Amino acid sequence: MTDEDVTTEQTAAEPEETLVGVPGDVADPYAGAGEPKNRARIGSVRPSAMLYTSGIGATVDLPQIAVMPQGIDSWDKAYARMGGDPPIVLVPRLIEAVRRQLGQQVGELRQPPWLPDVLGGDTTPIGIPTRVFPQWLRCTGCDLLAPVSAGNTFEFENTRKHRPDMARFIHRNCPGRHAGNRAKVRVAVPARYLIACTNGHLDEFPYVDWVHGADGHRTECVAQPKMRMLEWRSNLGPQVSIKCVACGSSRNIAELTRAGGEDSLPACCGRHPHLPSYASVDDPCQGEVRLMLLGAANQWFPATISVLVLPSRKAPQPADTVTEVLGLPPAQVAKLTSLASLAGWRLFAPENITDRFAGISDEELWTAIQIARGDLPPLAEAAAAPIGYDPNLLLAPEWETLTHPNEFLAEDPRNGFKVHPVSVAATLGSAISDVVAVDRIRKANAFIGFTRIDALDRVGDDATRIAPIALSGKPKWVPATEDRGEGVFLRCDEAVVDAWEVRVLASQVWADHCAAHERNLARRQSSTAAVRSADDLTPPPRYWALHTLSHLLIREMAMSSGYGSASLSERIYAWRASEGRDPAAGILITTTSPDSEGTLGGLVDLARTERLESVMREALHRAQRCSSDPICAHRVPKNQEDFLHGAACHFCSFLSETSCERANRFLDRRFVLDLHAGSLGVEPLLAGVSVGST
């Protein structure tokens, strides 16, 4: 995947209703695309946006219309148009993590379909299939409110080949709001009200039924009455009224914002407009229904998994080969039927797949295939697969690689990985034991679904709350992207961290943080969330310290690396020793880009001994004083407060959402450096580091 934008394609307008309990038809976004009247392309988004802001099931606000990217059943039609095999991401660790969440039937990680329009040709560009959603539109000239499928009320106009941003719906011969106005063409915009439920369903607002149900029963009216959306300002804020022209019935949307107002909404019909499908009549949705505004922040929360692509070992082990085989697409594994078939497979299979087994003999590969299929018993050195999903399962192999680079290829072009150790400045004290410059790194990301109303962590990370991305509910592949970049890795001395952590665990400050986390979990978890213990979800003190240090370094590195702080991201390796897992204490700060060439080297240059020393000392020097001190320096949650940070705020420690892996939670400067009176008796982890302007 390059840094080119992903093209979005508009499907035919979806019928207003389908049979409840019966999945709707998967529309072909390219049917009729060659017609001269309208073109298929309606806009573009970045590849990363397909995972984090504008993915399957989200509403994407284009300049004049709103659309929703469709499920992977529609994407299959796009791949068919591309011809050949879909571009895939081969990362065994990532596909294993996806299978733990969605099931063993997942066989591939596919990059989004993308094929540009041929310059000067008449071909149709290939991109992400979308549907118009919401289907209800409002005329900006006369306030007419109607669905796209209501006869010829609104017309779609997208005739300019190189201006997809001008795609729009129009109301032709609009009479305007006042009698005597000259009829003219007016733009129709999406009606902004929707209804959603806690089970991830989303539907159009029931304008007709809601207006006619004001007196408890539907007023006698025509089957498809003409509706208008009237809006005006008042001293109570914007007022929006929905009116039926035929019978005069009218209701104000403000009714739904009052206490108990949402009780007048209908029960959820279990609609997934991105598939499209409805709940079965025999098994209706029981989720709580909420009024939702188009584009609201709580309308769509992505569920994604990201891993670093690790280098190959200098001496590949049999278990590594088995893991690589388990990460292959099922279609490729099906071709490996015998030892004799391997020669032909190596010759005709895609090069990016066969290259992964270069240097491995046919006999070793065939043994690994038989083990992966279950025809042979697993290797003795292979660890038993843990049950369930644990994020640290993804981080542990990365920690082992970064802390033992001598066991892996220092430069692995195939996996886009190159590192070299850097000597640590004496002034950084005993806490920082190792520094590794990450010259090249590759990151793979997979999209497994989404939630609505509540983010996944607010429902106890309950995988059953993730909305499906395929009609079957059991996807055979999921969308994925790859990013390339650079970074800096810092490892802390475990003996120093462990001794410091023991002292912090006995402090009053830590007790206050734990109590605040219990209150936060009790108050902010969704009422429908899975029951989780606050102790299980509270990161250890070492995480708070390393997370805070990471934020301070990112803020300082942004001033010297040539990248904005929003372009830098963190990866924290911080857990205590547990059964079968050694402790970890380290930070990886990276910047990545979907461009095939990666990034420019400004960040990795900061890993040099003298530059990192300067950055570290300056970062700690700036963090000693905050613009909101002494309030910030003395802040610890007390009594009924439930915030998840201590001496940290927007002025001294917080970062943008693209940089922080915990949404600016679990931060406290006193765990890193001496805040004098604000330390409240807590010894900082970096007490031995010389702090001051260089």
SVG drawing of the C-alpha trace seen along z (x, -y; Angstrom):
<svg xmlns="http://www.w3.org/2000/svg" viewBox="-57 -36 86 73">
<polyline fill="none" stroke="black" stroke-width="0.4" points="0.0,0.0 1.4,-3.4 0.6,-6.8 -2.1,-7.2 -5.6,-7.9 -8.2,-5.1 -11.0,-5.8 -14.5,-5.5 -17.3,-4.3 -21.0,-5.0 -23.5,-2.1 -27.0,-2.4 -29.4,-3.9 -30.5,-1.3 -34.2,-0.5 -35.9,-2.2 -36.9,1.2 -36.0,4.8 -37.7,7.8 -36.9,7.9 -34.8,10.9 -33.6,11.3 -30.2,9.9 -30.3,7.3 -28.7,7.7 -25.0,6.8 -25.0,4.1 -22.5,4.0 -20.9,0.6 -19.7,0.8 -23.0,1.8 -23.7,-1.0 -20.5,-2.8 -19.8,-3.2 -22.9,-5.3 -22.1,-8.9 -24.7,-10.4 -23.0,-9.8 -19.6,-8.5 -18.7,-6.1 -16.0,-8.0 -17.3,-10.3 -14.2,-11.1 -11.1,-9.7 -9.7,-8.9 -6.3,-8.0 -5.6,-4.2 -5.1,-4.7 -8.5,-6.5 -10.2,-3.2 -9.1,-1.8 -9.4,-4.6 -11.9,-7.3 -13.8,-6.3 -13.9,-2.5 -16.7,0.0 -19.9,-1.1 -18.8,-4.7 -20.5,-7.6 -18.1,-9.6 -18.9,-13.3 -18.0,-14.2 -18.4,-17.9 -22.1,-17.6 -23.2,-14.0 -22.7,-11.4 -21.9,-7.8 -21.1,-4.6 -18.3,-2.2 -19.8,1.2 -18.9,4.6 -16.4,7.0 -19.0,8.8 -19.1,5.7 -15.3,5.4 -15.1,8.8 -16.8,7.3 -14.1,4.6 -11.3,7.2 -12.9,9.1 -12.8,6.0 -9.0,5.6 -8.2,9.1 -5.6,11.4 -5.1,12.1 -6.0,9.4 -3.0,7.7 -2.4,9.2 -0.5,8.5 1.6,11.5 2.1,11.1 1.5,14.4 1.4,12.7 -1.3,10.3 -3.5,12.9 -3.2,15.1 -4.4,12.2 -7.3,11.5 -8.3,15.2 -8.4,15.0 -11.0,12.3 -13.1,13.4 -12.4,17.1 -10.2,19.5 -12.0,19.1 -10.1,15.8 -7.6,16.7 -6.2,13.5 -5.3,9.9 -6.2,7.9 -5.1,4.4 -8.0,2.1 -8.8,2.5 -7.3,-0.4 -6.8,-0.8 -6.5,-4.4 -8.2,-5.7 -6.0,-5.4 -5.0,-8.9 -6.8,-9.8 -8.8,-6.5 -12.4,-5.7 -11.9,-3.0 -13.6,-3.1 -11.3,-3.5 -11.5,-0.7 -12.0,-1.6 -14.0,-1.1 -17.7,-0.4 -20.1,-2.7 -23.8,-3.4 -25.6,-6.7 -26.3,-6.9 -28.4,-8.4 -30.9,-8.0 -33.2,-10.8 -32.2,-14.2 -33.4,-17.7 -33.6,-20.3 -31.8,-23.5 -34.3,-25.6 -37.7,-24.5 -36.9,-22.2 -38.5,-19.2 -37.6,-16.0 -37.7,-12.7 -35.7,-9.5 -33.5,-9.1 -35.8,-6.2 -39.0,-8.4 -39.7,-8.6 -37.8,-11.3 -37.8,-13.8 -34.0,-14.1 -31.6,-13.5 -27.9,-12.4 -25.5,-14.5 -21.9,-13.4 -20.9,-14.3 -17.5,-15.9 -14.9,-13.2 -12.1,-14.9 -14.2,-16.6 -15.7,-13.9 -16.0,-16.5 -18.9,-18.0 -21.0,-14.9 -24.3,-15.9 -28.1,-15.4 -30.3,-18.1 -33.9,-19.1 -34.8,-20.2 -37.5,-22.9 -37.4,-23.7 -40.2,-26.3 -38.3,-27.7 -39.8,-28.6 -42.1,-31.4 -44.9,-31.6 -43.9,-33.5 -40.3,-32.4 -38.8,-31.4 -38.3,-27.6 -34.6,-26.6 -32.2,-23.8 -31.3,-23.5 -28.8,-21.2 -30.2,-18.4 -28.1,-17.6 -28.2,-14.6 -30.8,-14.8 -28.7,-14.7 -30.8,-12.5 -30.3,-8.8 -31.0,-6.2 -28.4,-3.7 -28.4,-1.0 -25.8,0.4 -25.5,3.6 -23.9,1.7 -27.0,1.2 -27.8,-2.1 -30.9,-3.2 -32.6,-6.1 -34.6,-8.3 -38.3,-7.3 -39.6,-10.7 -43.0,-9.6 -44.0,-7.3 -42.6,-9.6 -44.4,-12.7 -47.7,-10.8 -47.3,-9.1 -47.4,-12.4 -50.9,-11.6 -50.3,-7.9 -51.6,-6.6 -50.9,-7.3 -53.1,-10.1 -55.0,-9.2 -52.7,-10.3 -51.5,-9.4 -49.2,-6.4 -46.2,-8.5 -46.9,-12.0 -44.8,-15.0 -42.5,-16.0 -40.6,-19.1 -37.7,-19.8 -38.1,-23.4 -35.3,-25.0 -35.0,-28.3 -33.1,-29.8 -34.5,-30.7 -33.2,-31.8 -33.2,-28.1 -30.9,-27.2 -31.6,-25.7 -35.1,-24.3 -35.9,-21.7 -39.4,-20.7 -40.6,-17.8 -43.9,-18.6 -46.3,-16.6 -47.6,-18.8 -50.6,-16.5 -52.2,-16.5 -50.3,-19.3 -48.9,-17.0 -45.7,-18.4 -43.2,-17.5 -40.0,-19.2 -36.8,-17.1 -36.2,-18.8 -38.6,-16.4 -36.1,-13.6 -33.3,-15.6 -35.4,-15.9 -35.4,-13.4 -37.2,-10.3 -37.6,-11.6 -35.9,-8.7 -38.6,-6.4 -40.8,-7.5 -38.3,-6.0 -39.2,-2.7 -37.5,0.5 -34.3,1.3 -34.9,3.3 -31.3,4.6 -30.2,2.9 -26.7,2.9 -26.7,0.6 -23.2,1.5 -24.0,5.1 -27.1,4.6 -29.1,6.7 -31.8,6.6 -32.4,8.6 -34.4,11.8 -38.1,11.6 -37.5,14.6 -34.5,13.0 -35.1,9.2 -32.5,6.8 -32.9,5.9 -30.4,3.0 -31.0,-0.4 -32.0,-2.9 -30.4,-6.3 -30.9,-9.4 -27.7,-10.0 -26.5,-12.9 -24.8,-12.3 -21.1,-12.5 -21.3,-12.3 -18.2,-11.2 -19.9,-8.2 -21.5,-6.9 -18.5,-4.7 -15.5,-3.4 -13.1,-1.2 -11.7,2.1 -8.2,2.5 -5.1,4.6 -1.6,3.5 1.7,5.3 5.3,4.6 6.6,6.8 9.6,8.6 12.8,9.6 13.8,13.2 16.1,15.0 19.7,15.4 19.2,19.2 15.5,19.9 13.9,22.4 11.4,25.0 8.7,23.3 9.3,20.1 8.5,22.0 5.3,23.4 4.2,19.9 4.9,18.7 2.8,21.5 -0.1,20.7 -0.1,17.2 -0.4,18.2 -3.7,17.7 -5.7,21.0 -5.8,21.0 -2.0,21.2 -1.8,23.9 -4.3,26.0 -1.8,26.2 0.8,27.8 -0.4,31.4 2.9,33.3 6.6,32.9 6.8,33.1 4.3,30.2 6.7,27.8 9.0,27.3 6.1,26.2 4.6,24.1 7.9,22.2 8.1,21.6 4.5,20.3 3.2,18.9 3.5,15.2 7.0,14.1 6.2,12.2 4.9,15.5 7.7,17.9 10.4,15.4 9.4,16.0 10.7,19.6 13.9,18.8 16.7,20.8 14.3,23.4 14.6,26.8 11.6,28.6 11.8,31.3 11.7,28.7 8.9,26.8 6.8,30.0 7.2,31.0 6.1,27.5 3.0,27.8 2.0,31.1 2.4,29.7 0.3,26.7 -2.4,28.9 -2.4,31.2 -1.2,34.2 1.9,34.3 2.1,33.5 3.3,30.0 6.9,29.3 8.2,29.9 9.6,26.3 6.3,24.7 4.5,23.1 0.9,24.0 -1.4,21.4 -2.9,19.2 -6.7,19.0 -8.4,15.7 -7.0,12.4 -4.3,10.5 -2.7,7.4 0.6,8.3 0.7,11.4 1.4,9.0 4.0,6.9 6.0,9.8 7.7,10.9 8.5,7.3 10.1,6.8 12.2,10.0 13.3,8.8 14.2,5.2 16.1,6.4 17.9,9.3 18.9,7.9 21.8,10.3 19.5,13.2 17.8,11.6 18.9,10.1 20.2,6.6 19.0,5.7 16.0,7.6 14.9,5.9 12.1,8.5 10.4,7.5 11.5,3.8 13.5,4.0 16.9,2.5 18.3,1.6 21.6,0.8 22.5,0.3 23.7,-3.0 25.8,-3.7 24.0,-5.3 25.2,-8.7 26.6,-8.5 24.4,-11.5 21.2,-9.5 21.9,-7.6 21.3,-4.0 17.7,-3.8 18.3,-3.8 20.2,-0.7 20.0,-0.3 19.2,-2.5 18.4,-1.1 18.1,-3.2 15.4,-1.7 16.4,-2.8 13.6,-1.0 10.4,0.6 7.2,1.9 3.8,1.8 0.8,3.9 -2.7,3.0 -6.0,5.0 -9.6,3.8 -11.9,6.3 -15.1,4.4 -16.5,1.5 -18.8,0.5 -21.4,-2.2 -22.3,-4.5 -19.5,-3.0 -15.9,-2.3 -14.7,1.2 -12.8,0.5 -16.0,-1.0 -17.8,2.3 -15.1,4.3 -13.4,5.3 -16.3,7.7 -15.6,9.1 -19.3,10.0 -20.1,6.3 -18.1,5.8 -20.4,5.3 -19.8,7.8 -18.1,6.7 -19.5,9.6 -23.1,10.8 -22.2,14.2 -20.8,12.8 -17.7,15.0 -15.4,13.1 -12.9,15.1 -10.6,12.1 -10.3,8.6 -9.0,5.3 -5.4,4.4 -2.8,1.8 1.0,1.5 3.0,-1.5 6.8,-2.1 8.9,-4.3 11.6,-4.7 12.0,-5.0 13.9,-5.1 13.8,-2.3 14.8,-2.9 15.1,-0.1 15.1,-0.6 17.2,1.4 14.8,4.0 16.6,4.0 16.1,0.3 12.5,0.3 11.5,3.2 13.0,1.7 11.4,-1.7 8.0,0.0 8.0,1.8 8.3,-1.5 5.6,-3.2 3.1,-0.3 3.3,-1.1 2.7,-4.9 -0.5,-6.9 -0.3,-8.4 -0.6,-4.9 -3.5,-4.0 -5.3,-7.2 -4.8,-6.4 -6.2,-2.8 -9.2,-4.2 -9.8,-6.7 -9.6,-3.9 -12.3,-1.9 -14.6,-4.9 -13.9,-5.6 -14.7,-2.1 -17.9,-2.0 -19.1,-5.3 -18.0,-5.3 -18.3,-1.7 -21.4,-1.2 -24.3,0.3 -24.3,3.2 -20.6,3.8 -19.0,7.1 -18.1,7.2 -14.4,6.5 -12.2,6.0 -10.5,2.6 -7.4,4.4 -7.2,6.4 -7.3,3.3 -5.0,1.0 -1.6,0.7 1.3,1.2 3.3,-1.9 6.1,-1.2 3.6,-1.7 2.6,-5.1 6.3,-6.2 7.2,-5.0 4.0,-6.3 4.7,-9.7 8.4,-9.7 7.2,-8.7 4.9,-11.8 7.7,-14.1 10.1,-12.8 7.6,-13.0 6.8,-16.6 10.6,-17.4 11.4,-15.3 8.8,-17.1 10.9,-20.2 14.0,-18.5 13.0,-15.7 11.1,-17.5 7.9,-15.7 4.9,-17.2 4.0,-15.5 0.8,-14.2 3.0,-12.2 4.9,-10.4 3.4,-7.5 4.3,-5.4 4.5,-1.7 4.9,-1.0 6.4,2.3 5.6,2.3 4.5,5.4 5.6,7.2 6.9,10.7 4.1,13.3 3.8,17.0 5.5,17.8 6.4,14.1 9.5,12.1 9.1,8.5 9.5,5.6 10.2,1.9 10.8,0.0 9.5,-2.6 9.4,-2.6 8.7,-6.0 8.0,-5.7 6.8,-7.7 5.3,-5.8 3.8,-6.5 1.8,-4.4 4.3,-5.5 6.4,-2.6 9.6,-4.6 8.7,-5.2 10.0,-8.3 13.0,-10.6 15.3,-9.8 14.8,-12.8 13.6,-10.7 16.2,-7.9 18.9,-10.6 17.8,-11.6 19.0,-8.2 22.6,-9.2 24.2,-9.4 24.8,-13.1 21.4,-14.1 19.4,-11.7 21.2,-13.0 20.2,-16.6 16.6,-15.6 16.2,-13.7 17.6,-16.5 15.6,-19.2 12.4,-17.1 12.8,-16.7 13.8,-20.3 10.6,-21.5 8.5,-19.1 9.7,-20.3 7.5,-23.4 4.0,-23.4 1.9,-26.5 -0.8,-25.3 1.5,-24.7 1.2,-24.4 -2.3,-23.0 -0.9,-20.4 2.1,-19.4 -0.1,-18.7 -2.9,-17.0 -4.0,-13.6 -7.6,-12.3 -9.3,-12.5 -12.7,-11.5 -15.2,-11.4 -12.8,-12.4 -12.2,-9.7 -9.7,-11.2 -6.9,-8.8 -3.9,-11.0 -2.0,-12.8 0.5,-15.6 -0.2,-15.9 -2.3,-18.1 -2.5,-19.6 0.3,-22.1 2.9,-19.7 2.2,-16.1 -0.9,-15.4 -0.6,-14.5 -2.9,-14.2 -5.1,-11.1 -2.9,-9.9 0.1,-9.7 -1.1,-8.3 -2.1,-4.6 -4.2,-5.3 -6.1,-8.5 -4.0,-10.6 -4.8,-8.3 -2.3,-6.9 0.1,-9.8 1.9,-11.3 5.1,-13.5 6.0,-12.8 6.7,-9.2 9.4,-10.4 11.1,-13.4 11.3,-15.4 8.4,-17.9 9.7,-19.0 6.6,-19.6 4.4,-18.1 6.2,-14.8 4.2,-14.0 6.9,-11.6 7.2,-9.6 10.7,-9.0 11.0,-9.5 12.2,-6.7 14.8,-9.0 16.2,-10.4 19.7,-9.8 19.3,-11.7 20.9,-15.2 18.1,-17.6 18.8,-21.0 19.1,-23.0 22.1,-22.0"/>
</svg>
